[in-house]
């Protein structure tokens, strides 16, 4: 096999129309990219959710009102603001408003328990949070233990017009889905009341530089402690432009259709991936804003019957998702009644796309399901299969423009094409490091500044990257990272547990689930009770689906539990 040189040998296999490089300094900051989107297509529909659409000009007014409100409340450039929302109209407005104020977005998974929420707020040092009313009891339980002084609340129906009032009343009085809470240690404001304040937008917005932090995007680590990847304005601009460059062959087709059909938007993006996940953040929110793709926001994609019903009423062109989502959709009643004729790109990320799912999807939709690879630390896109591909390849494609990917051995030496080693990445989309964690930052960068992903892979002769395995004991659940150490730490606090270990195993649907092994001193050990305990302390997708009680666990000579043998 030939040696991989320090040049982008894969670029000669790029599709026509994809440039070799992008300019991460094209915009002075994300705000300039955002403002360009607002000014170039103000009357285009930006987002549609639960039947309600809003234009880019409406988003601009609301996000700028929010930005000035935050500044008026004393938040200063660089302060962190948590956003704990599902895919509602309020979500992108909140993200863009926080950025416009020169503040740092801390995306928080709405599925988190109070314990998980507290850790992220503590670690980030967030002083404000925008949160859905359904989750306010979690915040109330830990609020006094955090630095949060400003809480902005919103409910599902708040921006949906008259229908939204009915939805909120239904959730409040019939479903009892809006819990009681006490925010005595902080000031609470309603997002809808903030938007009504027309006199607040007089203050001056701060100046933002390329290297200023835009997001603290939390990801897991080898210790199980979540770490905040510091993503700058430049990182996010770069990855948005890289996504735009990679999608260019299809965006060009959509542009021609737009001219002939006199359409407002370039096309529609299905945004079923949650916007707190880095995949959707870049591929849906920022790319959509940049090129005028309407984002069809899906608040609860796990309601597959409702999801199918939504898609049956829509014409859509780009569909990012994860393997389990595509698989579940295809197994949902009335899936065959969805019209896929306009679909140009189906993109799988977050976890491996299996051949079975990819081939079934292609057969049913007539659109090839391509795969991409990325991480929170890389904003996220590293490589993608060309959008012109006509069949499933089994790899994760070519590195995107302005990105250097190398395969390294344990001594950080370059390996030949075809040999397996650790994937390392260098490019303008790579984070500067982990928030308040110099030790972990040093571990993940080589001496020449390449980010070591912890994933094992190899190149083929045509520059396509193949993922072989996870270097760490990572479990992937519906595209989300689950770290065994965190679960083990929680389980160890349960009465009677002597030892425990967690691994990922395949279930009957060929997806990963969490399996817990325990050694206990209790004769009448209850699996149901420990599952309840886990649900109180862990997001649902992290909770063990299988539990096995053993007399002992396999260990190495130094006493380390061997997860490999348990698998």
Buried (B, 14 or more C-beta within 10 A) or exposed (E): EEEBEEEBBBBEBBBEBBBEBBEBEEBBBBBBBBBBBBEEBBEBBBBBBBEBEBBBBBBBBBBBBBBBBBBBBEBEBEBBBBBBBBBBBBBBBBBBBBBBBBBBBBBBBBBBBBBBBBBBBBBBBBBBBBBBBBBBBBBBBBBEEBBBBBBBBBBBBBBBEEEBEEBBEEBBEEEEBBEEBEBEEBEEBBBBEBBEBEEBBEEEBBEBEBEBBBBBBBBBBBEBBBBBBBBBBBBBBBBBBBBBBBBBBBBEBBBEBBEEEEBEBBBBBBBBBBBBBBBBBBBBBBBBBBBBBBBBBBBEBEEBEBBBBBBEEBBBBBBBBBBBBBBBBBEBEEBEEBEBEBBBBBBBBBBBBBEEBBBBBBEBBEBBBBBBBBBBBBBBBBBBBBBBBEEBBBBBBBBBBBBBBBBBEEEBEBBEBBBBBBBBBBBBBBBBBBBBBEEBBEEBBBEEEBBBBBBBBBBBEEBBBBBEEBBBBBBBBBBBBBBBBBBBBBBEEBEBBEBBBBBBEEEEEEBBBBBBBBBBEBEEBEBEEBBEBBEEBBBEBBBBBEBEEBEEBBEEEEEEBEBEEBE
